[in-house]
């Protein structure tokens, strides 16, 4: 099982109740043609499942379409159960969705290779994966996606838009894109995309710039490798965690441990009052070199663990905007049919005992970015960072 400091739910249970009341109405209208099946009282823990069993029996016995897919009924039931928790981070994944999730953990998926922001009515491309179909087609940061295969994507959630864009290898997808004052269609062939979790370069002559896109299975090793390779000759480091939604807490702990020689990194607290403290692991590769961390409103979860812990240890200054504020940890519980329940099990706290849940981290230096397209793209360093006010503020803190 996997711990993630990491956004569906179904309405099947609601639908089942509606069906039940519709059945009561039918019984009143046609008393000779409706018989409510008897279900013995049954309870699991504190949850009475009698009504649920009765609803399932009603659907199977009386729904007008006798070819209802039982797997969909089962998945919908579990989805509704988890959705009823009212927790946006606790989610049910059916077998296909869970396989996609595992691929994302490994930094791979089948699609076109774009990074997308959902801060406005239409999704905006913030970058492309090198060598991807999107990069080959000339899509670029700032392009706005209006339609996918003719379907208007205004107001869609990230999951809904992603489901339209991604697909099987070799299949085609057509995006309608707006760039400046022009609108055009681009047809791409989907391929397997391997997403790097870490990218680095040297900026301002002698500052090592490291960007972590997410905390995946390979992040700890990739980060340490690029950190060590870039340290010789560097007089400071900028760690960019902007747009980073989180990931594995173990990877977050490893990154903190690259900069902090000793002490606590974070702690987990369970519902029974248990406290699980985590300390730095291994030998810090860069315990003293000046360090600035870039954060924004989309820096969440594991990225907040890293930024917050480095701030508490007074190891780094934070520059940018107040972070997302996700102070919970999820664990994957695989189900017998290949599905998964992604369930919030604990809350995490910083080494000083504070929580950022629903509050976020406040940067030491608040700096706004006029436009997201102004953000430095480490994958295209030749474009420079003149408009990236946050990166330039971080470089100023590090000094000449």
LONU-412692 format. One record per residue (C-alpha): x, y, z; residue number from 1; residue in one letter. Coordinates in steps of 0.05 Angstrom, whole numbers, always signed. Layout:
N
> u,v,w,resi,resn
> X,Y,Z,NUM,a .
...
END
This chain:
400
> u,v,w,resi,resn
> +0,+0,+0,1,x .
> +23,+70,-17,2,x .
> +23,+132,+26,3,x .
> +9,+195,-14,4,x .
> +2,+266,+10,5,x .
> -37,+283,-51,6,x .
> -178,+306,-132,7,x .
> -301,+240,-157,8,x .
> -353,+208,-128,9,x .
> -414,+176,-155,10,x .
> -488,+188,-142,11,x .
> -509,+116,-144,12,x .
> -533,+113,-72,13,x .
> -574,+176,-84,14,x .
> -601,+145,-148,15,x .
> -618,+82,-110,16,x .
> -659,+121,-60,17,x .
> -694,+157,-116,18,x .
> -710,+90,-147,19,x .
> -737,+67,-80,20,x .
> -785,+125,-73,21,x .
> -805,+118,-145,22,x .
> -822,+47,-128,23,x .
> -865,+69,-70,24,x .
> -902,+115,-118,25,x .
> -911,+58,-167,26,x .
> -939,+14,-112,27,x .
> -990,+67,-95,28,x .
> -1010,+75,-168,29,x .
> -1008,+1,-185,30,x .
> -1014,-37,-120,31,x .
> -1024,-104,-154,32,x .
> -961,-100,-196,33,x .
> -908,-81,-145,34,x .
> -880,-120,-88,35,x .
> -826,-90,-44,36,x .
> -775,-146,-31,37,x .
> -759,-162,+41,38,x .
> -686,-155,+62,39,x .
> -665,-178,+130,40,x .
> -632,-124,+173,41,x .
> -557,-124,+162,42,x .
> -503,-80,+190,43,x .
> -427,-74,+180,44,x .
> -396,-38,+239,45,x .
> -439,+24,+250,46,x .
> -465,+25,+178,47,x .
> -534,-5,+165,48,x .
> -531,-36,+95,49,x .
> -603,-60,+94,50,x .
> -628,-3,+50,51,x .
> -569,-12,+3,52,x .
> -583,-86,-7,53,x .
> -657,-70,-18,54,x .
> -640,-18,-70,55,x .
> -595,-66,-108,56,x .
> -650,-119,-108,57,x .
> -700,-69,-134,58,x .
> -655,-49,-192,59,x .
> -640,-121,-210,60,x .
> -712,-143,-205,61,x .
> -751,-84,-234,62,x .
> -709,-35,-273,63,x .
> -737,-29,-343,64,x .
> -671,-49,-376,65,x .
> -655,-121,-356,66,x .
> -584,-116,-383,67,x .
> -556,-72,-329,68,x .
> -481,-82,-321,69,x .
> -471,-111,-251,70,x .
> -399,-87,-250,71,x .
> -422,-15,-261,72,x .
> -473,-23,-205,73,x .
> -418,-48,-159,74,x .
> -370,+7,-178,75,x .
> -424,+60,-171,76,x .
> -442,+35,-102,77,x .
> -370,+39,-77,78,x .
> -360,+107,-110,79,x .
> -422,+134,-76,80,x .
> -399,+107,-9,81,x .
> -332,+142,-13,82,x .
> -363,+206,-41,83,x .
> -410,+209,+19,84,x .
> -349,+223,+63,85,x .
> -347,+293,+34,86,x .
> -271,+289,+28,87,x .
> -245,+312,-40,88,x .
> -182,+272,-30,89,x .
> -214,+205,-14,90,x .
> -232,+172,-80,91,x .
> -255,+106,-110,92,x .
> -219,+84,-173,93,x .
> -248,+29,-216,94,x .
> -197,-21,-244,95,x .
> -182,+19,-307,96,x .
> -175,+84,-268,97,x .
> -130,+52,-217,98,x .
> -84,+25,-271,99,x .
> -78,+96,-299,100,x .
> -63,+121,-228,101,x .
> -7,+70,-221,102,x .
> +22,+92,-287,103,x .
> +21,+164,-263,104,x .
> +58,+143,-200,105,x .
> +112,+117,-246,106,x .
> +112,+180,-288,107,x .
> +82,+150,-351,108,x .
> +15,+152,-387,109,x .
> -13,+150,-457,110,x .
> -29,+218,-485,111,x .
> +1,+278,-521,112,x .
> +50,+305,-469,113,x .
> +26,+372,-444,114,x .
> +26,+407,-376,115,x .
> -41,+442,-365,116,x .
> -67,+494,-317,117,x .
> -142,+498,-299,118,x .
> -141,+567,-268,119,x .
> -188,+598,-319,120,x .
> -251,+579,-357,121,x .
> -211,+539,-409,122,x .
> -149,+497,-394,123,x .
> -83,+530,-412,124,x .
> -20,+495,-434,125,x .
> +38,+512,-388,126,x .
> +90,+469,-423,127,x .
> +103,+406,-464,128,x .
> +143,+343,-450,129,x .
> +205,+341,-494,130,x .
> +198,+292,-552,131,x .
> +122,+286,-542,132,x .
> +69,+292,-596,133,x .
> +50,+360,-568,134,x .
> +122,+385,-572,135,x .
> +128,+358,-643,136,x .
> +63,+393,-664,137,x .
> +89,+460,-639,138,x .
> +41,+469,-580,139,x .
> +69,+518,-530,140,x .
> +58,+551,-463,141,x .
> +1,+600,-465,142,x .
> -40,+561,-516,143,x .
> -112,+553,-491,144,x .
> -151,+490,-506,145,x .
> -222,+506,-528,146,x .
> -246,+438,-554,147,x .
> -224,+366,-553,148,x .
> -251,+326,-612,149,x .
> -304,+379,-621,150,x .
> -327,+379,-549,151,x .
> -325,+446,-514,152,x .
> -282,+439,-451,153,x .
> -303,+504,-416,154,x .
> -310,+493,-342,155,x .
> -289,+420,-343,156,x .
> -250,+393,-284,157,x .
> -178,+370,-293,158,x .
> -201,+298,-291,159,x .
> -256,+308,-343,160,x .
> -209,+345,-390,161,x .
> -153,+294,-380,162,x .
> -201,+237,-396,163,x .
> -216,+269,-463,164,x .
> -144,+284,-481,165,x .
> -112,+219,-459,166,x .
> -125,+153,-495,167,x .
> -95,+90,-523,168,x .
> -28,+92,-559,169,x .
> -36,+105,-634,170,x .
> -104,+137,-630,171,x .
> -117,+208,-654,172,x .
> -143,+268,-617,173,x .
> -159,+337,-645,174,x .
> -151,+399,-603,175,x .
> -181,+466,-619,176,x .
> -130,+516,-593,177,x .
> -130,+592,-585,178,x .
> -63,+628,-590,179,x .
> -68,+703,-585,180,x .
> -121,+724,-634,181,x .
> -121,+661,-677,182,x .
> -158,+595,-667,183,x .
> -137,+531,-701,184,x .
> -143,+455,-698,185,x .
> -85,+408,-684,186,x .
> -92,+333,-694,187,x .
> -43,+291,-654,188,x .
> -29,+216,-648,189,x .
> -26,+194,-576,190,x .
> +36,+159,-551,191,x .
> +65,+133,-486,192,x .
> +91,+193,-448,193,x .
> +147,+187,-396,194,x .
> +144,+249,-353,195,x .
> +208,+272,-318,196,x .
> +195,+288,-245,197,x .
> +259,+330,-239,198,x .
> +293,+378,-287,199,x .
> +353,+423,-274,200,x .
> +397,+476,-305,201,x .
> +443,+533,-285,202,x .
> +416,+604,-284,203,x .
> +448,+672,-271,204,x .
> +517,+641,-283,205,x .
> +525,+601,-220,206,x .
> +457,+585,-189,207,x .
> +433,+514,-193,208,x .
> +359,+513,-212,209,x .
> +321,+449,-195,210,x .
> +248,+438,-211,211,x .
> +206,+381,-183,212,x .
> +142,+370,-222,213,x .
> +114,+317,-175,214,x .
> +138,+269,-123,215,x .
> +137,+202,-158,216,x .
> +171,+135,-151,217,x .
> +237,+159,-181,218,x .
> +239,+230,-154,219,x .
> +285,+218,-95,220,x .
> +340,+185,-137,221,x .
> +331,+233,-196,222,x .
> +334,+294,-151,223,x .
> +396,+271,-114,224,x .
> +432,+255,-179,225,x .
> +418,+323,-210,226,x .
> +433,+359,-144,227,x .
> +502,+327,-138,228,x .
> +517,+338,-212,229,x .
> +501,+412,-206,230,x .
> +533,+429,-139,231,x .
> +605,+439,-162,232,x .
> +613,+514,-176,233,x .
> +543,+533,-152,234,x .
> +538,+589,-102,235,x .
> +464,+579,-89,236,x .
> +403,+536,-105,237,x .
> +332,+553,-127,238,x .
> +284,+495,-115,239,x .
> +221,+506,-156,240,x .
> +158,+472,-129,241,x .
> +108,+515,-166,242,x .
> +50,+477,-197,243,x .
> +72,+414,-159,244,x .
> +10,+376,-135,245,x .
> +48,+330,-88,246,x .
> +60,+255,-88,247,x .
> +97,+205,-45,248,x .
> +114,+229,+25,249,x .
> +176,+185,+26,250,x .
> +202,+224,-34,251,x .
> +188,+289,+2,252,x .
> +226,+264,+62,253,x .
> +286,+246,+18,254,x .
> +289,+315,-13,255,x .
> +286,+349,+55,256,x .
> +342,+303,+78,257,x .
> +386,+327,+21,258,x .
> +387,+396,+53,259,x .
> +378,+384,+128,260,x .
> +431,+347,+167,261,x .
> +389,+326,+228,262,x .
> +322,+332,+261,263,x .
> +249,+319,+246,264,x .
> +221,+329,+177,265,x .
> +146,+321,+190,266,x .
> +98,+280,+232,267,x .
> +34,+241,+218,268,x .
> -25,+242,+266,269,x .
> -80,+190,+264,270,x .
> -152,+192,+287,271,x .
> -136,+155,+351,272,x .
> -86,+208,+373,273,x .
> -24,+170,+349,274,x .
> +36,+211,+328,275,x .
> +87,+184,+280,276,x .
> +149,+227,+275,277,x .
> +195,+224,+215,278,x .
> +268,+246,+216,279,x .
> +319,+262,+162,280,x .
> +348,+201,+127,281,x .
> +418,+192,+102,282,x .
> +473,+244,+94,283,x .
> +453,+313,+70,284,x .
> +485,+327,+3,285,x .
> +476,+403,+9,286,x .
> +468,+421,+82,287,x .
> +494,+493,+79,288,x .
> +491,+522,+8,289,x .
> +442,+581,+5,290,x .
> +373,+557,-15,291,x .
> +309,+591,-38,292,x .
> +244,+553,-52,293,x .
> +192,+577,-102,294,x .
> +119,+562,-86,295,x .
> +50,+582,-111,296,x .
> -24,+568,-100,297,x .
> -17,+501,-135,298,x .
> +41,+477,-92,299,x .
> +6,+423,-51,300,x .
> +14,+365,-5,301,x .
> +83,+333,-10,302,x .
> +111,+397,-40,303,x .
> +84,+434,+21,304,x .
> +118,+384,+67,305,x .
> +184,+399,+34,306,x .
> +175,+475,+31,307,x .
> +146,+479,+102,308,x .
> +199,+435,+134,309,x .
> +256,+473,+101,310,x .
> +224,+538,+125,311,x .
> +215,+513,+197,312,x .
> +287,+489,+199,313,x .
> +307,+559,+174,314,x .
> +343,+523,+118,315,x .
> +309,+561,+62,316,x .
> +269,+623,+46,317,x .
> +202,+614,+10,318,x .
> +186,+661,-47,319,x .
> +120,+666,-86,320,x .
> +48,+659,-64,321,x .
> +10,+624,-7,322,x .
> +7,+550,-22,323,x .
> -54,+504,-32,324,x .
> -62,+480,+40,325,x .
> -69,+405,+37,326,x .
> -48,+375,+103,327,x .
> -74,+304,+95,328,x .
> -44,+237,+74,329,x .
> -78,+184,+32,330,x .
> -66,+109,+27,331,x .
> -85,+63,-30,332,x .
> -126,+2,-11,333,x .
> -130,-44,-73,334,x .
> -195,-83,-80,335,x .
> -207,-154,-103,336,x .
> -231,-134,-173,337,x .
> -170,-90,-187,338,x .
> -202,-26,-164,339,x .
> -176,+18,-107,340,x .
> -200,+61,-50,341,x .
> -154,+121,-43,342,x .
> -170,+140,+29,343,x .
> -148,+196,+75,344,x .
> -118,+162,+136,345,x .
> -77,+215,+171,346,x .
> -60,+289,+177,347,x .
> +11,+313,+171,348,x .
> +43,+367,+214,349,x .
> +107,+407,+208,350,x .
> +165,+395,+256,351,x .
> +142,+454,+299,352,x .
> +73,+420,+309,353,x .
> +33,+466,+263,354,x .
> -14,+445,+207,355,x .
> -22,+480,+140,356,x .
> -88,+444,+125,357,x .
> -137,+492,+91,358,x .
> -88,+549,+105,359,x .
> -26,+537,+64,360,x .
> +45,+562,+74,361,x .
> +59,+636,+75,362,x .
> +122,+653,+37,363,x .
> +177,+694,+70,364,x .
> +174,+739,+9,365,x .
> +107,+746,-27,366,x .
> +116,+759,-101,367,x .
> +60,+756,-154,368,x .
> +69,+729,-223,369,x .
> +33,+773,-274,370,x .
> +18,+716,-321,371,x .
> +31,+642,-314,372,x .
> +64,+641,-383,373,x .
> +118,+686,-353,374,x .
> +142,+627,-311,375,x .
> +212,+602,-329,376,x .
> +210,+537,-369,377,x .
> +270,+494,-351,378,x .
> +255,+450,-411,379,x .
> +265,+511,-457,380,x .
> +319,+550,-419,381,x .
> +338,+592,-480,382,x .
> +272,+630,-472,383,x .
> +301,+660,-409,384,x .
> +268,+684,-345,385,x .
> +264,+760,-352,386,x .
> +188,+760,-339,387,x .
> +190,+710,-282,388,x .
> +185,+758,-224,389,x .
> +186,+703,-172,390,x .
> +250,+670,-198,391,x .
> +283,+738,-204,392,x .
> +264,+754,-132,393,x .
> +294,+687,-110,394,x .
> +359,+704,-147,395,x .
> +361,+771,-113,396,x .
> +357,+738,-45,397,x .
> +415,+693,-63,398,x .
> +456,+753,-82,399,x .
> +512,+759,-134,400,x .
END
